[in-house]
Amino acid sequence: AELPLAIDALRRAVSQDPTFGLGWTQLARLYAINHAFEVAPIDTPIEDAVSLAKRGVQLEPTSLRSRAVLAWALLVAGEIEAARVEAERALTVCPRSLVYLDALGWVLTLLGCWERGRELVDRAIERNPHHLPFVFHARWLDHIRRGEWDEAYGVAVRYTDSGWFWRLLMLASTLGLLGRRAEAERIADELVHHPPVLEDDVG
């Protein structure tokens, strides 16, 4: 219920001040989130999310946030190579900053840049005790692709954010791969019949 209100407020903000770079970026972010996860039944085309994000970058070219959101929107749009380029470009803006390091590591992992993504995620976890929880999603994916089921399960357990479906999905999938079928079915049933209420914590 809150996401449509936030989108409407940001639309009005950028309409009143077209030079409000952060407003364009945050609007793009919410469009991409809603398109990817269907949080609210409103029209948020991913093409619009990309356009909004590009506007944000145009207004604030040195903003890590703006470039990270553009990389995320391009990923959701399926523009893989463009997303990789933008994610790497974001990292050159302020290479020593911890800001959005976790988010960019996650995005690069989803883009298939496994070593690069893991490097950034590990650095974020090591240097930032308040990193975003979905860094563990990136680590989990890396273990899954390597066939390291026990390690993947350990990471899934550490993913403590209950506001999204990721934790239950990660646990059920990994338990299934480990042959622990009864436990996997119990968690999958919980995911299907009592899904978490999605909250805005992506990047």
Phi, psi and chi 1 to 4 in degrees:
 res  aa     phi    psi   chi1   chi2   chi3   chi4
   1 ALA       -  -30.6      -      -      -      -
   2 GLU   -80.0  -29.0  -65.8  179.8   -1.0      -
   3 LEU   -63.0  -46.0 -172.5  135.1      -      -
   4 PRO   -58.7  -36.1  -25.3   35.9      -      -
   5 LEU   -66.0  -40.5  -65.8  175.9      -      -
   6 ALA   -65.6  -42.2      -      -      -      -
   7 ILE   -63.3  -43.9  -73.4  177.9      -      -
   8 ASP   -62.6  -41.2 -175.7   59.5      -      -
   9 ALA   -64.4  -40.8      -      -      -      -
  10 LEU   -69.7  -36.9  -75.7  166.8      -      -
  11 ARG   -59.2  -44.8  -75.3  172.1  175.8  162.3
  12 ARG   -66.4  -36.6  -75.8 -173.8  -82.0  107.7
  13 ALA   -64.6  -46.7      -      -      -      -
  14 VAL   -74.1  -24.4  -63.1      -      -      -
  15 SER   -69.3  -38.6  175.2      -      -      -
  16 GLN   -76.6  -31.4  -66.8  170.5    7.7      -
  17 ASP  -137.3   88.4 -179.0    4.8      -      -
  18 PRO   -63.5  -10.3  -21.6   34.1      -      -
  19 THR   -93.8    5.5   66.1      -      -      -
  20 PHE   -78.5   85.4 -177.8   25.6      -      -
  21 GLY   -59.3  -45.1      -      -      -      -
  22 LEU   -62.2  -34.6  179.3   59.3      -      -
  23 GLY   -62.8  -45.4      -      -      -      -
  24 TRP   -61.3  -41.9  -69.2  103.1      -      -
  25 THR   -64.7  -46.2  -67.7      -      -      -
  26 GLN   -67.1  -35.1  -69.2  -63.9   83.7      -
  27 LEU   -64.7  -42.8 -174.9   57.1      -      -
  28 ALA   -60.6  -42.2      -      -      -      -
  29 ARG   -60.1  -46.0  177.9  170.1  169.0  -97.4
  30 LEU   -68.7  -36.1  -64.8 -173.6      -      -
  31 TYR   -60.3  -47.4  -96.3   58.0      -      -
  32 ALA   -65.5  -40.9      -      -      -      -
  33 ILE   -61.3  -47.3  -71.4  172.3      -      -
  34 ASN   -67.6  -36.8 -165.0   57.9      -      -
  35 HIS   -65.1  -41.1  179.3   85.4      -      -
  36 ALA   -74.8  -38.5      -      -      -      -
  37 PHE  -115.7   -2.3  -58.8  112.5      -      -
  38 GLU    51.9   52.0  -61.1 -179.9   -9.6      -
  39 VAL   -67.8  -41.1  179.2      -      -      -
  40 ALA  -133.3  147.7      -      -      -      -
  41 PRO   -79.4   60.2   30.7  -34.6      -      -
  42 ILE  -126.4  157.9   56.6  175.3      -      -
  43 ASP   -82.8  113.6 -170.5   29.4      -      -
  44 THR  -135.7   74.6   49.6      -      -      -
  45 PRO   -58.0  140.3  -19.8   31.9      -      -
  46 ILE   -67.2  -28.5 -169.0   57.2      -      -
  47 GLU   -62.6  -37.7  -63.3   81.2    8.2      -
  48 ASP   -68.1  -37.9  -71.3   -3.0      -      -
  49 ALA   -59.8  -43.6      -      -      -      -
  50 VAL   -64.1  -44.9  171.8      -      -      -
  51 SER   -62.1  -42.5  -64.1      -      -      -
  52 LEU   -63.9  -41.8  -67.1  166.0      -      -
  53 ALA   -65.3  -39.3      -      -      -      -
  54 LYS   -63.9  -36.1  -73.2 -179.2  177.0  178.5
  55 ARG   -64.3  -41.7  177.8   65.7  171.9  154.5
  56 GLY   -61.2  -42.1      -      -      -      -
  57 VAL   -67.2  -39.2  167.8      -      -      -
  58 GLN   -60.2  -38.4 -178.2 -177.0   21.7      -
  59 LEU   -80.3  -30.8  -71.1  166.4      -      -
  60 GLU  -133.9   72.6  -64.2 -172.5  -19.7      -
  61 PRO   -65.8  -18.6   21.9  -32.6      -      -
  62 THR   -99.9    9.2   60.8      -      -      -
  63 SER   -85.0  119.3  167.5      -      -      -
  64 LEU   -60.9  -41.8  -97.3  175.3      -      -
  65 ARG   -58.0  -47.9  179.1 -166.8  -60.7  -95.4
  66 SER   -62.1  -43.8  -64.1      -      -      -
  67 ARG   -72.2  -33.7  -68.2 -163.2  175.2  -84.6
  68 ALA   -66.6  -41.2      -      -      -      -
  69 VAL   -65.7  -39.5  168.6      -      -      -
  70 LEU   -62.9  -42.5  176.7   54.5      -      -
  71 ALA   -61.1  -42.3      -      -      -      -
  72 TRP   -64.2  -44.8  157.9 -117.0      -      -
  73 ALA   -63.0  -40.9      -      -      -      -
  74 LEU   -64.8  -37.4  -71.5  166.0      -      -
  75 LEU   -61.2  -49.0  164.7   61.1      -      -
  76 VAL   -62.1  -33.4  176.4      -      -      -
  77 ALA   -76.2   -8.4      -      -      -      -
  78 GLY    83.6   11.3      -      -      -      -
  79 GLU   -90.2   76.0  -61.5 -176.7   35.7      -
  80 ILE   -63.6  -50.7  -56.9  -57.1      -      -
  81 GLU   -65.4  -41.3 -172.4   53.4   39.3      -
  82 ALA   -63.1  -37.5      -      -      -      -
  83 ALA   -65.8  -41.1      -      -      -      -
  84 ARG   -62.0  -44.3  -72.6  173.2  179.3  164.5
  85 VAL   -61.3  -44.1  168.8      -      -      -
  86 GLU   -69.0  -36.9 -165.6   55.9   48.1      -
  87 ALA   -64.3  -43.8      -      -      -      -
  88 GLU   -67.4  -36.6  -71.3  -66.9  -13.4      -
  89 ARG   -64.1  -38.0 -171.4  173.7  -69.2  150.1
  90 ALA   -60.7  -37.9      -      -      -      -
  91 LEU   -69.9  -21.1  -69.4  165.6      -      -
  92 THR   -83.7  -16.3   66.8      -      -      -
  93 VAL   -62.3  -45.0  170.0      -      -      -
  94 CYS  -149.6   79.8 -168.1      -      -      -
  95 PRO   -61.1  -23.0   19.4  -30.6      -      -
  96 ARG   -96.4   -2.0  -63.9 -170.6  177.7 -175.4
  97 SER   -77.6  146.0  174.6      -      -      -
  98 LEU   -87.2  -11.8  -72.3  178.4      -      -
  99 VAL   -62.5  123.2  177.4      -      -      -
 100 TYR    64.3   11.4  -84.6   78.1      -      -
 101 LEU   -62.2  -41.7 -169.7   64.4      -      -
 102 ASP   -66.0  -43.3   40.4   14.8      -      -
 103 ALA   -64.9  -41.8      -      -      -      -
 104 LEU   -68.9  -36.3  -71.6  165.9      -      -
 105 GLY   -62.6  -40.7      -      -      -      -
 106 TRP   -64.0  -46.8  178.1   65.0      -      -
 107 VAL   -61.4  -45.3  166.6      -      -      -
 108 LEU   -64.6  -33.7  -77.0  166.2      -      -
 109 THR   -63.5  -47.0  -61.9      -      -      -
 110 LEU   -63.0  -26.3  -64.4 -177.2      -      -
 111 LEU   -81.5   -1.7  -72.3  166.7      -      -
 112 GLY    89.2    6.9      -      -      -      -
 113 CYS   -88.3   72.8  -57.5      -      -      -
 114 TRP   -62.2  -50.0  -62.4  103.7      -      -
 115 GLU   -67.4  -43.8  -59.8  -57.0  -34.9      -
 116 ARG   -64.8  -45.0  179.1   63.5  161.6  154.2
 117 GLY   -62.0  -44.1      -      -      -      -
 118 ARG   -64.1  -38.4 -179.3   60.9 -177.7  -95.2
 119 GLU   -59.2  -46.1  171.4 -158.4  -13.7      -
 120 LEU   -69.6  -40.7  -63.7  174.8      -      -
 121 VAL   -63.0  -45.4  162.5      -      -      -
 122 ASP   -61.7  -40.2  -72.3  -11.3      -      -
 123 ARG   -65.6  -40.2 -161.3 -168.7  -44.9  165.6
 124 ALA   -64.9  -42.7      -      -      -      -
 125 ILE   -65.0  -40.4  -68.7  172.9      -      -
 126 GLU   -68.9  -39.5  177.6 -176.0   -6.5      -
 127 ARG   -99.4  -15.9  -64.1  176.4   59.0 -165.2
 128 ASN  -128.7  103.3 -178.6    7.6      -      -
 129 PRO   -67.8  -12.5   24.1  -33.7      -      -
 130 HIS  -110.2   31.5  -56.0  -68.3      -      -
 131 HIS   -63.2  158.9   59.1   74.1      -      -
 132 LEU   -67.6  143.4  -64.6  169.4      -      -
 133 PRO   -64.4  -24.9   20.4  -32.0      -      -
 134 PHE   -77.2    6.1   54.5   69.3      -      -
 135 VAL   -62.5  -30.2  -67.8      -      -      -
 136 PHE   -71.2  -25.9  -67.7  118.1      -      -
 137 HIS   -63.9  -41.0 -179.8 -135.7      -      -
 138 ALA   -64.5  -45.1      -      -      -      -
 139 ARG   -62.3  -40.7  -86.4 -170.1  169.3  178.7
 140 TRP   -60.2  -46.3  177.6   79.4      -      -
 141 LEU   -59.5  -40.4  -74.9  171.7      -      -
 142 ASP   -65.0  -42.1 -165.7   33.3      -      -
 143 HIS   -65.7  -39.1  -74.3  -53.2      -      -
 144 ILE   -61.3  -45.8  -70.9  -67.9      -      -
 145 ARG   -65.5  -25.2   79.0  177.5 -178.8   96.3
 146 ARG   -87.0   -6.5  -65.3  170.9 -176.3  -92.0
 147 GLY    75.9   22.9      -      -      -      -
 148 GLU   -95.8   78.3  -60.7  167.8  -10.2      -
 149 TRP   -66.4  -43.1  -46.6  138.7      -      -
 150 ASP   -62.7  -43.4  -73.0  -41.9      -      -
 151 GLU   -64.4  -40.2  -68.5   83.5   -9.6      -
 152 ALA   -62.9  -40.5      -      -      -      -
 153 TYR   -63.8  -42.3  177.0   71.1      -      -
 154 GLY   -59.7  -39.4      -      -      -      -
 155 VAL   -69.5  -40.2  171.4      -      -      -
 156 ALA   -60.4  -38.6      -      -      -      -
 157 VAL   -63.9  -34.8  169.8      -      -      -
 158 ARG   -75.7  -16.0  -67.4 -177.6   68.0 -171.4
 159 TYR   -77.9   97.8 -172.1   99.9      -      -
 160 THR   -96.1   -6.2   56.6      -      -      -
 161 ASP   -70.7  113.0 -178.2   14.4      -      -
 162 SER   -94.3    2.9   59.6      -      -      -
 163 GLY   -79.9  -13.3      -      -      -      -
 164 TRP  -120.8  170.6  -73.7   80.7      -      -
 165 PHE   -81.3   -9.2   58.2   85.0      -      -
 166 TRP   -56.5  -46.8  -70.0  121.0      -      -
 167 ARG   -61.0  -48.1 -175.0  171.1 -168.3  -89.3
 168 LEU   -64.4  -39.9  -65.7  178.9      -      -
 169 LEU   -63.8  -45.0  179.4   63.0      -      -
 170 MET   -62.0  -44.9  -69.6  159.0   65.1      -
 171 LEU   -65.3  -48.0  -72.7  169.9      -      -
 172 ALA   -61.7  -44.1      -      -      -      -
 173 SER   -62.9  -46.2  -59.6      -      -      -
 174 THR   -70.1  -39.6  -46.4      -      -      -
 175 LEU   -62.2  -37.9  -73.8  167.2      -      -
 176 GLY   -62.6  -44.2      -      -      -      -
 177 LEU   -64.7  -29.2  -69.4  167.5      -      -
 178 LEU   -82.3   -3.1  -74.3  167.4      -      -
 179 GLY    82.6   10.1      -      -      -      -
 180 ARG   -92.5   69.7  -64.1  161.9   60.7  175.6
 181 ARG   -64.6  -43.9 -178.1  167.1  178.1  172.5
 182 ALA   -61.1  -43.1      -      -      -      -
 183 GLU   -66.0  -40.9  -66.0  171.7   85.5      -
 184 ALA   -63.1  -42.1      -      -      -      -
 185 GLU   -66.5  -37.1  -71.5  179.0  -12.4      -
 186 ARG   -63.5  -44.1  176.9  179.3   57.1   78.9
 187 ILE   -71.3  -38.7  -67.2  175.1      -      -
 188 ALA   -62.8  -37.9      -      -      -      -
 189 ASP   -64.0  -40.4 -176.8   71.0      -      -
 190 GLU   -62.8  -40.6 -178.5 -178.5   -9.0      -
 191 LEU   -64.7  -41.5  177.6   60.0      -      -
 192 VAL   -73.3  -43.5  170.9      -      -      -
 193 HIS   -95.2  -20.9  -65.4  100.2      -      -
 194 HIS  -136.3   62.7  -55.7  -75.7      -      -
 195 PRO   -65.2  147.0   25.2  -33.3      -      -
 196 PRO   -61.9  153.6  -18.2   30.9      -      -
 197 VAL   -82.8  118.6  177.3      -      -      -
 198 LEU   -68.4  137.5  -63.5 -177.0      -      -
 199 GLU  -127.2  158.6  -63.3  175.4   -6.0      -
 200 ASP   -81.5   96.3  173.1   23.3      -      -
 201 ASP  -136.0   19.7   74.8  -19.1      -      -
 202 VAL   -85.6  106.8  174.7      -      -      -
 203 GLY    62.3      -      -      -      -      -
